[in-house]
Amino acid sequence: MTEKRIPGWKEAGLEMARMRSRPQSEEMAEFWAKLDRLAAQGGGEEAVRSAMSPKSGAETHANVTWLRWKVLSDNADGRYSYAYAYMLNGLRDEKGADFLREAAVFFYHAKMALRVDGARCADRSSIESVIYGYETRQVLQPMIKRVSAMSEKERISAYLEAISLEEALGERKPQEVLCTQGVRTTLRALQQGQQPQRVESAEEQGKLNGAGRTFSIDTVGIEAELIPEQDWQQRRREILDREFGKAAKAF
């Protein structure tokens, strides 16, 4: 990890930065500019959705490249790793080989990065809500199913690679949107007068195999509660060391 994989991911980040500075075409530059605008709005969720929904082969190529750059060079949060893993799962190289292992690496990185960043939150339930919200999305199920079907050694190897990636990327800035999806924030929103709203979207109804009723509480405008930076840095180190120890022992 220290001699090969971490330096390798750092070099990959530099490579993506160089690629980003030289778009292959004006069309690609326009696709990237659109995603950049979306990423700067409303916490970035619309950018993730748009990147996962290309309408052409050219847009697919642009979006995949943008997502890889976003994670490796811009050190984006784990939501972007989920999106990149999803896109990789649908691709093949010129010889017809798939990208399943790399999809697994970024799938595991997504969850790990979110847990690391979510350790900033005073509301510890928030990040688990974010992770659950992504991993129950119907669109991600084929990719998750394929990763789960890999051999144990393959999955552990991909998980160790994901830890190497997170170590290479280092600390991210606070993402307050990750800390406003939990129980404490919901209660504060209710106290401020927000009312539960029935969710009609089939995507959001995937909680009980599509059965039952789902309600949401609008937490927009509720200030995120973050723990002190030093406390978070200690939690971050503990999470990464613990996950590495578990994976190395299993490997």
N, C-alpha and C positions, 0 to 999 in steps of 0.2 A: 504493500500500500504506500509506504513512505518513499520508496525508491523508484517505483514505476507508475502505479495507478494514479496517485495524487498529482505528480508532475504531468502525467499524461492528460488528465482532465484540465489542468491549468493551461496547457498548450492548446487543447481543443477550444478553450474559451478565447484565447488570443486569435486562433484561426477564425472563429466565428466573428470576432470583432473586425478582422480584416475583410472578411466576406461581406459583412454588413456595410462597410464603408465603400464597397464597390459593387452595387447591384448589377446583375447580369443584363438587365433591360429596364427601360423606362416603365414598362408594365409592372415588373417586380417591385420597383421603387414605389409605385403608386399603391400596390397592395400593402407594402410595409407601412407606408405613411398612414393608411386607413387604420391599420391595427395599432399603430402608435397613438393615434388620436383616441381610439377607444380605450386603450390601456390607461390613458391619462384621466379618464372620466369614471366617476362612480365606483372606485375601488378595483376596476379592471375586469369585472365579471363579464361584461359585454365583449371585451376583447378575447377572452377565453372562448366564449360561445362562437364568435365569428371565426376564430382561427380553426375551430373544429367543424366548420360548415362551409368548406370551399365549394364553389359552383363550377369549377373547371379544373383541368389538369394543371394549367399554369398557376392558378390560385392555390392549388394543393401544394405545389412545389414551393411557392412563395411562403405559404403559411407554415409549412414544416420547417423551412429555413429560419423563419422569424421566431418560431417557438424554441428551436435549438439555441439561437442567439440569445433569446430572452432568458433562458435558464443558465446557459454557460457563461455568457458575457455580462448580462445585465443583472444576474443573480436574482431572478424573479422568484416569487414564492411557489409553494408546491402545487397550486392550482394549475400553473403553466406546465409543470411536469406531468400531471394527469393528462392534460390536453396533448402534449407531445407523445406520451405513451400511446394514447388512443390513435393518433395519426400514424405512428410507426407501425401499429398492428395491421394497418390496411395497405402497407407498401411492400413492394418486392424490388430487388436490385435487377441489374441487367441480365443476370443469370437465372433469375426466378427465385432466388433465395429470399426468405423473409427476414424481418428484423425483430423477431420475437424476443431474443435475449435482451436487446437494447430496450425494447418496450418494457420488459420486466424490470430492468435497472431503473428506468424513469418512473415506473409505477411505484416501486418501493421507495424511490427518492421522494416522490410526491408526498406520501404519508409521513415519512421521516421528517422532511423539511417543514411540513405543517405542524407536526408535534413539537419540533424545535422552536418554531416561531410562536406557536400557541402557548409555549411555556412562559411567554411574556404576560399572558392574560391573567388578571385576577380571577376572572370567571373561567375556571378550568373546564367547564362543560362546553364552552363555545367551540373550541377547535375540534372536539369529537363530533359536534354537530356538523361542522364544515366537512370533515372527512366522510361521515356517514352520508351526507347529502350528495357527495361526489360518487361514492362507491355503490350507491343504490341507483344511480342513473342508468336507465335502460341502455343508453347508447354505449356505456362502458362495459356492459356485461360480457360481450364476446371476448374482449381483450382480457378481462379479469379471469374468465373461464380458461382461456388458453394458458395464461401464466400459472394458474393453479394446477394445471395438468402437467406442468414441467416436472422433471424428477426432483427429488429433494435436494440433491447436490447442485443441480442447475439453479434452483431457486435460492439456495443459500449463497451460491457464488454471485448471483445477481444482486442479492441483498448486501453482500460485502462490497460489491462495486458501487452500490448506491451510497454506502457509508463513505467510501473513498471520494465520491463526487461531492458529498456534503462537506467533507473536510477540506477539499480543494476550493470550494466556493466561499467558505467562511461565513461570517455573520452578515445577516441582512438587516436592513432598517426595519423598524416596527411597521407592521401592516395592521392598522387599527381595525380594518374590516374583518379580520380574522377573530377579533375579540368581542364581537357584538352579536353573536349568534347563539348564546347560551342562556341558561336559566336566569341568572342574575340580571342580564340585560333585558330579557323578556319581562321580568317582573317590574323593572324600572319603567319600561315602556307602558305597561298596563297602569302603573301608578300615575303616569303622566297623561292618561286618557286614551291610549290606543286601544282599539277593539279587535278581537280575533276576526279574521277574514277567511271564508271558505276558499280553499285552493281548488280550482277546476282543472288545472293542467295535468294531463296523464303522466307527464314526466315527474311531477311532484307527488303524484299519488302512489308512488311505488314503495310505500312504507310497509304495507301488510299484503304483499302480493297483489296490489291493486284494490284491495278491499278496504272498507271503512271510510272514514272521512278525515281529511287533512286540513288543518287550519294554520294560518301564519299570523305572526304579529310583526308589524312594521317597526323595526328598530332604528330606522334612519334618523340621524340627529342625536341618538343616544351616545354620549361620549364613552369611548373605550377606557376601561380601567387597566392600567399596566403596572406591573411590579417594577421595582428599581432595577436599573440596568445591570448592576453588579450581581444581584440575585438571579436575574435571567441568565447571565453568562455562566454562572455556576450550574444552573439547571441544564443549560445547553450541553455543557461538558459532561454532566452526569448521564444525560440521555444518550449521547454518542458513545461514551465509554461502555455503558451498559449494553447497548445494542451490538456493539462490536464484540464484546465478550461473549454474548449469547450466540452470535452467528459463528464466531471462530471456534467455539466449543463444539457446536453442532457440525461444523465442516470437518 
